[in-house]
Amino acid sequence: MSKNNEGNNKKVPFTGIGLIFGTAIGAGLSIILTGNTVIWAGMGTGIGLVIGAMADSYYRKS
């Protein structure tokens, strides 16, 4: 591999991954607990966005 490709492999978008998993977990919990999918999916999306952004900033510093 060239040096340019090595740097690209380290850039994992944790924010996007957090959004996907947060929405999925929120929707899954809503089906199990209440049935009101919109509220729980929205909360899961918000929490996933925050956690993903925190992971992005942590890994960029190190």
N, CA, C and O atoms as a DFTB+ gen file, in Angstrom:
248 C
 N C O
     1  1       0.828      -1.182       0.000
     2  2       0.000       0.000       0.000
     3  2       0.872       1.245       0.000
     4  3       1.958       1.261       0.578
     5  1       0.390       2.265      -0.643
     6  2       1.138       3.514      -0.633
     7  2       0.828       4.301       0.637
     8  3      -0.100       3.972       1.377
     9  1       1.597       5.315       0.868
    10  2       1.423       6.110       2.084
    11  2       0.092       6.860       2.083
    12  3      -0.473       7.104       3.149
    13  1      -0.412       7.223       0.927
    14  2      -1.687       7.936       0.850
    15  2      -2.855       7.063       1.286
    16  3      -3.789       7.549       1.923
    17  1      -2.810       5.793       0.951
    18  2      -3.895       4.892       1.324
    19  2      -3.893       4.570       2.808
    20  3      -4.952       4.307       3.378
    21  1      -2.737       4.584       3.441
    22  2      -2.667       4.277       4.866
    23  2      -3.387       5.330       5.687
    24  3      -4.040       4.985       6.672
    25  1      -3.297       6.580       5.326
    26  2      -3.965       7.649       6.056
    27  2      -5.468       7.591       5.880
    28  3      -6.201       7.950       6.801
    29  1      -5.954       7.151       4.726
    30  2      -7.380       7.082       4.477
    31  2      -8.052       5.965       5.265
    32  3      -9.233       6.070       5.595
    33  1      -7.327       4.910       5.569
    34  2      -7.905       3.801       6.308
    35  2      -8.172       4.162       7.762
    36  3      -9.020       3.540       8.403
    37  1      -7.475       5.144       8.289
    38  2      -7.636       5.526       9.685
    39  2      -8.806       6.481       9.894
    40  3      -9.184       6.729      11.039
    41  1      -9.381       7.016       8.848
    42  2     -10.479       7.980       8.957
    43  2     -11.818       7.252       8.906
    44  3     -12.429       7.134       7.844
    45  1     -12.259       6.774      10.038
    46  2     -13.546       6.101      10.143
    47  2     -14.550       7.120      10.658
    48  3     -14.317       7.719      11.708
    49  1     -15.660       7.339       9.956
    50  2     -16.641       8.331      10.404
    51  2     -17.512       7.790      11.544
    52  3     -18.567       7.203      11.305
    53  1     -17.063       7.992      12.762
    54  2     -17.806       7.488      13.913
    55  2     -19.136       8.210      14.092
    56  3     -20.064       7.651      14.676
    57  1     -19.241       9.433      13.604
    58  2     -20.503      10.161      13.727
    59  2     -21.593       9.468      12.920
    60  3     -22.711       9.293      13.405
    61  1     -21.274       9.078      11.704
    62  2     -22.255       8.380      10.870
    63  2     -22.624       7.022      11.436
    64  3     -23.788       6.621      11.400
    65  1     -21.640       6.320      11.954
    66  2     -21.907       5.017      12.568
    67  2     -22.780       5.194      13.803
    68  3     -23.688       4.399      14.046
    69  1     -22.504       6.245      14.588
    70  2     -23.319       6.533      15.766
    71  2     -24.756       6.857      15.399
    72  3     -25.681       6.440      16.097
    73  1     -24.960       7.594      14.312
    74  2     -26.313       7.905      13.860
    75  2     -27.075       6.643      13.465
    76  3     -28.238       6.471      13.830
    77  1     -26.422       5.781      12.731
    78  2     -27.081       4.561      12.262
    79  2     -27.461       3.664      13.435
    80  3     -28.605       3.222      13.544
    81  1     -26.485       3.397      14.316
    82  2     -26.769       2.504      15.439
    83  2     -27.712       3.145      16.450
    84  3     -28.548       2.451      17.029
    85  1     -27.600       4.447      16.673
    86  2     -28.505       5.117      17.601
    87  2     -29.946       5.057      17.137
    88  3     -30.847       4.799      17.934
    89  1     -30.170       5.294      15.856
    90  2     -31.522       5.223      15.313
    91  2     -32.063       3.802      15.382
    92  3     -33.226       3.596      15.728
    93  1     -31.232       2.829      15.058
    94  2     -31.674       1.434      15.097
    95  2     -32.012       0.991      16.520
    96  3     -33.026       0.329      16.741
    97  1     -31.171       1.352      17.473
    98  2     -31.422       0.961      18.860
    99  2     -32.658       1.673      19.391
   100  3     -33.477       1.062      20.078
   101  1     -32.803       2.969      19.078
   102  2     -33.987       3.707      19.517
   103  2     -35.273       3.137      18.938
   104  3     -36.272       3.016      19.647
   105  1     -35.257       2.788      17.660
   106  2     -36.446       2.202      17.036
   107  2     -36.743       0.825      17.615
   108  3     -37.903       0.477      17.834
   109  1     -35.700       0.047      17.861
   110  2     -35.907      -1.276      18.460
   111  2     -36.492      -1.190      19.853
   112  3     -37.395      -1.951      20.200
   113  1     -35.981      -0.263      20.657
   114  2     -36.530      -0.088      22.006
   115  2     -37.965       0.407      21.972
   116  3     -38.773       0.038      22.825
   117  1     -38.288       1.244      20.988
   118  2     -39.653       1.751      20.910
   119  2     -40.652       0.643      20.601
   120  3     -41.764       0.634      21.129
   121  1     -40.256      -0.272      19.760
   122  2     -41.144      -1.388      19.429
   123  2     -41.346      -2.274      20.648
   124  3     -42.450      -2.761      20.893
   125  1     -40.276      -2.483      21.416
   126  2     -40.363      -3.337      22.594
   127  2     -41.154      -2.662      23.716
   128  3     -42.006      -3.294      24.341
   129  1     -40.879      -1.392      23.972
   130  2     -41.435      -0.728      25.148
   131  2     -42.784      -0.063      24.912
   132  3     -43.742      -0.354      25.628
   133  1     -42.882       0.822      23.927
   134  2     -44.080       1.651      23.836
   135  2     -44.827       1.545      22.521
   136  3     -46.058       1.583      22.524
   137  1     -44.156       1.418      21.429
   138  2     -44.814       1.439      20.133
   139  2     -44.798       2.812      19.487
   140  3     -45.221       2.949      18.339
   141  1     -44.319       3.842      20.194
   142  2     -44.205       5.181      19.628
   143  2     -42.816       5.327      19.019
   144  3     -41.886       5.788      19.680
   145  1     -42.684       4.941      17.784
   146  2     -41.383       4.819      17.141
   147  2     -40.696       6.155      16.918
   148  3     -39.474       6.239      17.034
   149  1     -41.445       7.198      16.604
   150  2     -40.845       8.467      16.213
   151  2     -40.060       9.090      17.362
   152  3     -38.936       9.547      17.158
   153  1     -40.617       9.116      18.542
   154  2     -39.951       9.752      19.681
   155  2     -38.677       9.001      20.051
   156  3     -37.626       9.620      20.223
   157  1     -38.753       7.687      20.175
   158  2     -37.592       6.898      20.581
   159  2     -36.511       6.892      19.512
   160  3     -35.323       6.941      19.831
   161  1     -36.911       6.834      18.250
   162  2     -35.921       6.871      17.170
   163  2     -35.227       8.231      17.139
   164  3     -34.028       8.309      16.871
   165  1     -35.960       9.285      17.406
   166  2     -35.358      10.614      17.464
   167  2     -34.369      10.740      18.610
   168  3     -33.289      11.307      18.448
   169  1     -34.741      10.211      19.767
   170  2     -33.815      10.252      20.906
   171  2     -32.583       9.402      20.632
   172  3     -31.469       9.803      20.969
   173  1     -32.766       8.243      20.032
   174  2     -31.630       7.386      19.689
   175  2     -30.706       8.042      18.682
   176  3     -29.486       7.899      18.769
   177  1     -31.282       8.765      17.722
   178  2     -30.481       9.479      16.735
   179  2     -29.640      10.562      17.399
   180  3     -28.455      10.710      17.102
   181  1     -30.258      11.310      18.294
   182  2     -29.529      12.365      19.001
   183  2     -28.401      11.826      19.857
   184  3     -27.294      12.364      19.855
   185  1     -28.683      10.774      20.580
   186  2     -27.656      10.172      21.439
   187  2     -26.536       9.572      20.593
   188  3     -25.360       9.707      20.930
   189  1     -26.898       8.912      19.499
   190  2     -25.886       8.344      18.598
   191  2     -25.019       9.414      17.968
   192  3     -23.819       9.210      17.787
   193  1     -25.614      10.562      17.629
   194  2     -24.854      11.667      17.063
   195  2     -23.844      12.210      18.071
   196  3     -22.691      12.466      17.722
   197  1     -24.269      12.385      19.305
   198  2     -23.376      12.908      20.340
   199  2     -22.235      11.933      20.622
   200  3     -21.074      12.339      20.692
   201  1     -22.556      10.664      20.781
   202  2     -21.525       9.662      21.079
   203  2     -20.552       9.522      19.904
   204  3     -19.344       9.408      20.113
   205  1     -21.065       9.530      18.681
   206  2     -20.201       9.445      17.507
   207  2     -19.287      10.647      17.371
   208  3     -18.119      10.500      17.012
   209  1     -19.805      11.839      17.654
   210  2     -18.974      13.044      17.593
   211  2     -17.894      13.013      18.670
   212  3     -16.766      13.446      18.434
   213  1     -18.235      12.506      19.844
   214  2     -17.234      12.379      20.900
   215  2     -16.144      11.403      20.494
   216  3     -14.964      11.661      20.732
   217  1     -16.519      10.294      19.887
   218  2     -15.521       9.315      19.442
   219  2     -14.644       9.905      18.345
   220  3     -13.434       9.677      18.331
   221  1     -15.246      10.667      17.420
   222  2     -14.455      11.328      16.375
   223  2     -13.422      12.265      16.968
   224  3     -12.255      12.236      16.580
   225  1     -13.846      13.093      17.903
   226  2     -12.897      14.051      18.477
   227  2     -11.823      13.354      19.295
   228  3     -10.679      13.807      19.316
   229  1     -12.162      12.269      19.965
   230  2     -11.185      11.530      20.751
   231  2     -10.115      10.911      19.863
   232  3      -8.925      11.005      20.163
   233  1     -10.536      10.274      18.763
   234  2      -9.576       9.595      17.895
   235  2      -8.788      10.565      17.026
   236  3      -7.700      10.215      16.567
   237  1      -9.287      11.753      16.786
   238  2      -8.517      12.737      16.039
   239  2      -7.393      13.305      16.882
   240  3      -6.333      13.644      16.355
   241  1      -7.612      13.413      18.194
   242  2      -6.577      13.935      19.086
   243  2      -5.444      12.934      19.277
   244  3      -4.288      13.324      19.447
   245  1      -5.774      11.645      19.248
   246  2      -4.731      10.641      19.494
   247  2      -4.052      10.200      18.225
   248  3      -3.152       9.360      18.266
